Amino acid sequence: MNKIDIFYADDDEDDLMFFNEAIEKISREIKTKITLHIHRNGEKLIENIRKHKDAKGVLFLDINMPFKTGFQLLEEIRTEPEIKLFPVVMYSTSSNQDNIDKSKSLGANFYIVKPYSFNNLMDILSNFITMDWQNHQPEKNNFLYKG
C-alpha cells in the first residue's frame, strides 16, 4: 500500500474539519494510506515537513494564521535546502490578485481559493494528492487552480 503525507496549516476549525473529512474519504476511495498532519498556526510545520520530506506529499497552506502567516512559512520553506522543493499549494478564502501574485513570486506551486462544496473539495484534493510532483512542470497560465 502506498503512503501519502498531507500537511495542512490553517487556524479555522470548520475548514480543518471539512478538509479532514475529505482526506479520510479520498483515502478510502483510492485505497491509499493518507496521513494528515494538521498545524493550526504553522508552528513546528517546517520541522514536521523535514521529518517526512522523503515521503510522497504536499502542503496546503492558508495565508492568514496566528504565529506566522502562510507567506512567511512559504518563504522559510523555499529557503530551507532540505525542503525547498517540497510542493506547496496556497489554500485561501481570498481571491485577491495581490495574494495570488505574492504566492507565485514566493514559490508556491499552485493557489486555490477554498471551495464551498464538499464535492469540489474532494475533486481538488484528489487531483493534488495523485499528482506526480516529482515530474510536475508548473505552467504559467494555471497557477490559480480552477478545477
C-alpha positions in Angstrom: 0.0 0.0 0.0 1.3 3.5 -0.9 1.5 6.2 1.7 1.0 9.9 1.3 1.7 12.6 3.8 -0.6 15.7 3.5 0.4 18.7 5.6 -2.3 21.3 6.2 -1.7 24.6 8.0 -4.9 26.5 8.9 -6.4 28.0 12.0 -10.1 27.7 11.1 -11.8 24.8 12.9 -14.5 24.4 10.3 -12.0 24.3 7.4 -9.9 21.8 9.3 -12.9 19.5 9.8 -14.0 19.8 6.2 -10.5 19.1 4.9 -10.0 16.2 7.3 -13.3 14.5 6.2 -12.4 14.9 2.6 -8.9 13.3 3.1 -10.5 10.4 5.0 -12.9 9.7 2.2 -10.3 10.0 -0.5 -8.0 7.6 1.4 -10.8 5.0 1.4 -11.7 5.6 -2.2 -8.1 5.3 -3.6 -7.2 2.6 -1.1 -4.1 4.5 0.0 -3.0 5.4 3.5 -3.0 9.2 3.7 -1.6 10.8 6.9 -2.9 14.3 7.5 -0.5 16.5 9.5 -2.5 19.4 10.9 -0.8 22.6 12.0 -3.1 25.3 13.4 -0.6 28.1 13.4 2.4 26.9 11.4 4.5 26.3 14.4 6.6 23.2 14.0 5.4 22.9 10.4 8.8 23.1 8.9 10.2 20.6 11.4 7.5 18.2 10.6 8.0 18.5 6.8 11.7 17.9 7.3 10.9 14.7 9.2 8.7 13.4 6.3 10.4 15.1 3.3 11.2 11.8 1.6 7.6 10.7 1.6 5.2 11.4 -1.2 3.4 14.5 0.0 2.1 18.1 -0.4 1.5 21.1 1.8 -1.8 23.1 1.8 -1.1 26.4 3.4 -3.6 29.0 4.5 -2.4 32.7 4.3 -3.9 34.2 7.5 -2.8 32.4 10.6 -1.5 33.4 14.0 2.2 33.0 14.8 3.3 33.1 11.2 1.4 33.9 8.0 1.3 31.5 5.1 3.5 33.8 3.2 6.2 33.8 6.0 6.1 30.0 6.1 6.3 29.7 2.3 9.3 32.0 2.3 11.0 29.9 5.0 10.3 26.6 3.2 11.7 27.9 -0.1 15.0 29.0 1.7 15.5 25.6 3.5 17.8 23.5 1.4 16.3 20.2 2.6 12.7 21.0 1.8 12.8 23.9 -0.7 11.3 21.8 -3.5 8.5 20.4 -1.3 5.2 21.0 -3.1 3.2 23.9 -1.6 -0.3 24.8 -2.5 -1.6 28.1 -1.1 -5.2 27.4 0.1 -7.1 30.5 1.0 -10.6 32.1 1.1 -9.0 35.1 -0.6 -9.2 35.6 -4.4 -7.3 38.8 -4.1 -4.9 39.1 -7.1 -2.1 40.6 -4.8 -2.2 37.4 -2.7 -2.1 35.2 -5.8 0.8 37.2 -7.3 2.7 37.2 -4.0 2.2 33.4 -3.5 3.6 32.8 -7.0 6.6 35.1 -6.5 7.4 33.4 -3.2 7.5 30.0 -5.0 4.1 28.3 -4.3 3.3 25.6 -6.8 -0.4 26.5 -7.0 -3.0 28.8 -5.5 -6.5 27.5 -4.7 -9.5 29.6 -3.5 -11.2 27.4 -0.9 -14.3 25.7 -2.3 -17.6 25.9 -0.6 -18.9 22.5 -1.6 -17.6 19.2 -0.2 -17.6 17.6 -3.7 -15.5 20.4 -5.1 -13.0 20.0 -2.3 -12.9 16.2 -2.9 -12.2 16.8 -6.6 -9.4 19.4 -5.9 -7.7 17.3 -3.2 -7.9 14.1 -5.3 -6.1 15.9 -8.2 -3.4 17.2 -6.0 -2.9 14.1 -3.9 -2.5 11.9 -7.1 -0.3 14.5 -8.9 3.2 13.4 -9.9 5.0 16.2 -8.1 8.5 14.9 -9.0 7.8 15.4 -12.7 5.4 18.3 -12.5 6.3 21.3 -14.5 4.4 24.4 -13.5 2.6 26.2 -16.3 2.4 29.9 -16.3 -1.3 30.1 -17.0 -2.6 27.6 -14.5 -1.1 28.8 -11.2 -4.6 29.7 -9.9 -6.2 26.3 -9.8 -9.8 26.4 -11.1 -10.5 22.7 -11.1 
